[in-house]
Amino acid sequence: MSARQCERIVSAITGQPWAITPEGLDLVLGIAQRRISDPQAVLASPAERREGGRIHMRDGVAVLSVMGPIFPRADFFTNISGATSIETLALRFGEALAAPDVKGIVLHIDSPGGQITGVHEFAEQIFAARTVKPVVAYISGIGASAAYWIASAAGRVVADATAVLGSIGVVAAWTDAKEARRAQGLTDYEVVSSQSPNKRLDPASAEGRDALQRLLDATADIFIADVARNRGCDAARVTERFGRGGVMLAAEAVRAGMADAVGSLENIIAALSGADGANKKEAHMDAAELSQKYPELLADIRQEAAAQASLEAKNAAFALVAAVAGEETAEKVREIDAAGVTPAQLAALAPLLASHAQHAKEDSAADREAASREKLLSAITHAHSLPLPSGAEVYKSSKSALVADAERRAAAQRM
């Protein structure tokens, strides 16, 4: 690359927020600033780190590689830095999702993170795909920052025991080359329109640093909110328990809720392809064979079936009592059942309880009628005891006869 190309790349890098580990960012800046001057040395790195964006089919499972630093688009710089482009990842992921012969998708991740641009959108694509096909993120080495953002969107996150996860947060980096340029006799000038005073804030100034901090914090809020939704928790848990910007090994990440399990790529592929059940046969046994081979299991099954039948019989008996004798009587029968009465005994008690309830109702009706007659007699007696007006003797005799009749009826009722 020419010096001018390097300057443009460094300018682009420092003008964007990153979700990446310090080591990953140092690698990118080192290549861009030509501190790592031999592209062949980078290209000689392990082959899998140059496979970002490539997809491999394994037993009906699409394995999409997310390797190296993450950039929005692919170019020569992504090639020599062993990077992955979001553009390529999204295209390949969409193809795998639409392919009818693909049973599931594995995101094979070994990346320190990268530029923010496009990561949120790709994570949304993965999250939406969870309802279409199984999507599992497998972190074999490092799943940090933007790479973890992507991984968290999968339906499950599995990591190798030695993998590290985390680095949730956003960073901006720049190099102040003013003094070096002045030493070379170079002076840079910029004129900004008066309507746009914040267009070229100096990050070295307090005002410029505050503006940059607000931008990074707002971007990190989006990052954290996405991870919280993806992992089924709230943002506070992500902030407090997901490393606070640091990284952790797989087992600790599982305990924190950042991942679901420690496992291997091969096991994930086997599970998604159905190979782990390919050699299993459906077995059928009759009662005799089950009794011979698994007597304890058969005894447990029979005991459970008997308990279920007993419960159903009791419920039927309670329903019969409630229908015949009323809910109040049925509740008393339930109390009797608690003392150990069998369903057959409960059914036998129902007619007796019904007869008792009927007599109780009749007695209650007779009592009410007797009370009513007593009230009537009292009223008549009270009326009879009052003095009659002049000329009313003719009615006195008939009133006495009425009282006598009421008294006879009341006496007969009490017998």
C-alpha positions, 0 to 999 in steps of 0.5 A: 500500500502507498503512504497515501492509502495508509493515511486514508485507512488510518483516517477511516479507522480513527473516525469510526467507533469500534467494538473490538479488543485492544489487541484487535484494534492494535493489529488493525492500526498496525497494518494500516500504519505500516508498522506491520509492513509485510502483508505476507506475514499476515497472510501466513497466519492460520488458514481459518483466520482468513476464512471470514465470511466463508460457509461450509456444509456439514451434514445439512448444517451450514457453518459460517465463519466469523474470523478476524477483525470485522469490517462493514465491507470487504476490500484489500485491507480486510484480506491482508488483515484476515478480517471478515466483512459484515456485507459478506456475512449477511449475504451468506447467512441469508443464503443459508437461511433460504436454502431448503436443504439447510437444517440449521446454521452455526456461526463459527466465531473467532474474532476480537470484534471490529467496526460498529457499522453494520453489526447491529443490523446483522445481529437483527438478521440473526435474531429474526432467523431464530424463528425460521431455523436453529441458529447456534453461535460457537466461539472457538477462540475469542468472541469479543465486543462486536463478535459477541454482539453477533453471537448473542443474537443466536438461539444458543451460544456455545463456547470451547472451554478455553474460549474468551467472551465479552468486551462489551462496549465501544471505543474510539481511537486516534493518533495525533500526528500534528507534531510529526507533520509539522516536523516534516514541514506540513501544516493542515488547514480546515475551514468549517461552515459557521452553521456547523460549529460541532463539525470538527471538534478537537477530541483533545479539547474538553468540549470535543472529548465530551461530545465524543463520550456522549456518542460512544455512551449512546452507541454502547447503550444500543449494544447493551440493549441488544445483548439484553434482549438476545440473552433474555435479561435486562440491561442492568444484568448485562452492565453488572454481570457480563464483564463490565467491558472485560472478558471471561473464560467460557465456564464463567461466561455460562455462569454469568448468563453470557453463554448457554454451554461449554461444548464443541463444534462437532457436537453442535453439528451432530445435534443440528443434523440429527446424527446424534439420533441416527443410530437410535431405534424405537423400541416396543415391549409388551407387559411380559417383556417389560416385567422381565427386563424392567420389573421396577419400572413396570411396578412404578408405571402400575402404581402411577396408573392406580393412583391416577385411577383412584383420583379420577374415581374420587372426583367422580364420587365427589361430583355425584354427592354434589349433584344429589346432596348439594355442594355443602354436603360434598365438601363434608365428604371431601373432609371424610375422604381426607381421613382415608375413605375409599371411592367405593365407600364414598359412592355408597355414602351418597344415597344416605347423605342425600336422604339425610339432606332431604330430611333436613330440608323437610324438617327445616321447612316444618320448623319455618311453617311452625314459626310462622303459625306461632307469629300469626297466633301471637298477632291474633291474641294481641288483637283479641286482647285489645278493648272493643269499641262500643257496639262491637260485641257481636264480633267478640264471639267470632274472634274468640272462636278464631283464637281457639282454632289457632291455638288448637292448630298450634298445639297439634303442630307441636305434638 
